[in-house]
């Protein structure tokens, strides 16, 4: 689990600068209210599943976090199949940036057609060695451009997307609100019906099933 929240600032300059990419600093209402979680789901949230489900599962993740990539690859496919696609659980994905590339990825994902958001995030997690500075990648811009082009974005669209600063404040606010509500100390942080079930650890598939089954049975997840 990564331990600091980093604010997204001057991301275009950061990407062009190669290694200098860290920066210090730090609205569909329905499902959360009906499920008893303390967090309202908004139109800005990226979601999957049944909005009327009894259980709301929120994931705070950083695109360049290796633990998030592992959770995406090893845990989420079965959770999606057994709980989200069956309508039992409503899933909400929120970016909690640890470095400037995280904010850039979130902006790129939102510049794509909405139906491509989750496939692009999955692509990003599965291709860390091609763009992620934590894997020693020096040309972060070039790596992310390749990922965006694979998803159907031109270089001109890529540059326009990351130069638009309107989304930056929203990204930071989502992360700041999450930290205040759930005492987030790293990523991924998993919140089930308003309870942070992963303080200081990354849940395994077996643990996730227990958390979700407890919530479905009307119990506290943990």
C-alpha positions in Angstrom: 0.0 0.0 0.0 1.4 3.4 -0.9 1.3 5.9 2.0 0.9 9.4 0.7 -1.7 11.4 -1.2 -0.1 13.6 -3.9 -1.9 16.5 -5.5 -2.0 16.7 -9.3 -0.3 19.9 -10.5 1.2 20.9 -13.8 0.9 17.4 -15.2 2.0 18.3 -18.7 5.2 19.8 -17.5 5.7 16.8 -15.2 5.4 14.3 -18.0 7.7 16.2 -20.2 10.3 16.4 -17.4 10.6 12.6 -17.2 11.5 11.7 -13.7 10.2 14.8 -11.9 6.6 13.6 -11.5 5.8 13.8 -7.8 4.0 16.8 -6.3 3.5 17.3 -2.6 0.3 18.4 -1.1 -2.1 17.0 -0.8 -22.5 13.6 -8.2 -25.6 9.6 -9.3 -27.3 10.0 -5.8 -29.3 6.8 -5.0 -27.5 3.6 -4.3 -25.5 4.9 -1.4 -28.5 6.3 0.4 -30.6 3.2 -0.1 -27.8 1.0 1.0 -27.0 2.9 4.2 -23.5 4.0 3.2 -22.3 7.4 4.4 -21.1 8.4 0.9 -23.3 9.7 -1.8 -22.7 8.4 -5.3 -22.6 11.2 -7.8 -23.0 11.6 -11.6 -19.2 12.0 -11.7 -18.5 8.6 -10.3 -17.6 5.7 -12.7 -19.7 2.7 -11.7 -20.7 -0.8 -12.7 -23.6 -3.0 -11.6 -27.0 -2.4 -10.1 -27.5 1.1 -8.6 -30.2 -0.3 -6.4 -28.1 -3.1 -5.0 -28.0 -3.6 -1.2 -24.2 -3.4 -1.1 -22.1 -0.5 -2.4 -18.4 -1.3 -3.0 -16.1 1.7 -3.5 -12.5 1.3 -4.6 -10.0 4.1 -4.3 -7.1 3.3 -6.5 -4.0 4.9 -8.1 -3.4 3.9 -11.8 0.4 3.5 -11.2 0.1 1.6 -7.9 1.4 -2.0 -8.3 -0.9 -3.3 -5.5 -3.9 -1.8 -7.4 -2.8 -3.6 -10.5 -2.6 -6.9 -8.6 -6.1 -6.3 -7.2 -7.4 -5.5 -10.6 -5.9 -8.6 -12.2 -6.2 -11.2 -9.4 -9.3 -10.2 -7.4 -11.7 -8.0 -9.5 -12.5 -10.5 -12.3 -14.1 -13.0 -9.9 -15.8 -10.2 -7.9 -17.2 -8.7 -11.0 -18.5 -12.0 -12.3 -20.0 -13.2 -9.0 -21.2 -10.0 -7.4 -21.3 -7.0 -9.7 -22.6 -8.6 -12.9 -25.2 -10.6 -11.0 -26.7 -7.3 -9.5 -25.8 -8.1 -5.9 -23.2 -5.3 -5.6 -22.9 -1.8 -7.0 -19.3 -0.9 -7.7 -17.8 2.6 -7.7 -14.2 3.3 -8.9 -12.4 6.5 -7.7 -8.9 7.6 -8.4 -6.7 8.5 -5.4 -3.6 10.0 -7.0 -0.2 9.2 -5.7 1.7 11.1 -8.5 1.0 13.2 -11.5 0.8 10.3 -13.9 -2.3 9.1 -11.9 -4.1 12.3 -12.7 -3.1 12.1 -16.3 -4.5 8.6 -16.6 -7.7 9.6 -15.0 -8.1 12.5 -17.4 -7.3 10.3 -20.4 -9.8 7.7 -19.3 -12.5 10.4 -19.0 -11.7 11.9 -22.4 -12.5 8.5 -24.0 -16.1 7.5 -24.7 -17.6 6.5 -21.3 -17.9 2.8 -22.4 -14.1 2.7 -22.7 -13.4 4.0 -19.2 -13.1 0.7 -17.4 -11.4 -1.2 -20.4 -8.8 1.6 -20.5 -8.2 1.4 -16.8 -7.8 -2.4 -17.1 -5.4 -1.8 -20.0 -3.4 0.7 -17.9 -3.1 -1.7 -15.0 -2.0 -4.6 -17.2 0.6 -2.6 -19.0 2.5 -1.0 -16.1 6.0 -1.8 -17.5 5.2 0.2 -20.7 4.4 3.6 -19.1 4.8 3.5 -15.3 7.8 5.4 -13.8 7.8 2.9 -10.9 9.1 0.4 -13.4 11.9 2.7 -14.5 10.1 4.2 -17.5 11.7 7.5 -18.3 9.5 8.7 -21.2 6.2 8.6 -19.2 4.4 10.8 -21.8 5.5 8.5 -24.6 4.3 5.5 -22.7 0.9 7.0 -21.9 0.5 8.2 -25.4 1.0 4.7 -26.7 -1.7 3.5 -24.3 -4.1 6.2 -25.4 -3.5 5.5 -29.0 -4.2 1.8 -28.4 -7.5 2.9 -27.0 -8.3 5.0 -30.1 -7.0 8.4 -29.2 -4.8 10.5 -31.5 -1.8 12.4 -30.3 -3.6 15.7 -30.8 -6.5 14.5 -28.7 -4.0 13.2 -26.1 -2.3 16.6 -25.8 -5.6 18.5 -25.7 -7.0 16.2 -23.0 -4.1 16.4 -20.6 -3.7 20.2 -21.2 -7.3 20.8 -20.0 -7.1 21.6 -16.3 -10.8 21.6 -15.5 -10.7 18.0 -14.3 -7.7 18.5 -12.0 -9.6 20.1 -9.1 -12.3 17.4 -9.3 -9.7 14.6 -9.1 -8.0 16.2 -6.1 -11.4 16.9 -4.4 -12.5 13.3 -4.8 -9.3 12.1 -3.2 -9.4 14.7 -0.4 -13.0 13.8 0.4 -12.1 10.1 0.4 -9.2 10.6 2.7 -11.3 12.7 5.1 -14.2 10.2 5.2 -12.3 6.9 5.2 -8.8 7.7 6.6 -7.1 6.4 3.4 -3.5 5.6 4.0 -2.8 3.8 0.8 -4.1 2.2 -2.4 -6.2 0.3 -3.1 -8.6 1.2 -0.3 -11.8 -0.8 -0.3 -15.0 0.7 1.2 -18.0 -1.5 1.6 -21.3 0.1 2.7 -19.3 3.0 4.2 -16.7 0.9 6.0 -13.1 0.9 5.1 -12.3 -2.8 5.2 -8.7 -2.5 4.0 -6.7 -0.3 6.4 -3.1 -1.0 5.8 -3.6 -4.1 3.7 -4.8 -5.3 0.3 -7.7 -7.8 0.6 -7.4 -11.2 -1.0 -10.2 -12.7 -3.1 -11.2 -14.8 -0.2 -11.4 -11.8 2.1 -13.4 -9.8 -0.4 -15.9 -12.6 -0.6 -16.3 -12.6 3.2 -16.7 -8.8 3.3 -19.3 -8.8 0.6 -21.2 -11.8 1.8 -21.4 -10.3 5.3 -22.8 -7.0 3.9 -25.3 -8.9 1.7 -26.4 -10.8 4.9 -27.1 -7.4 6.6 -24.0 -7.6 8.8 -21.1 -5.2 9.0 -18.5 -6.2 6.4 -15.8 -6.7 9.1 
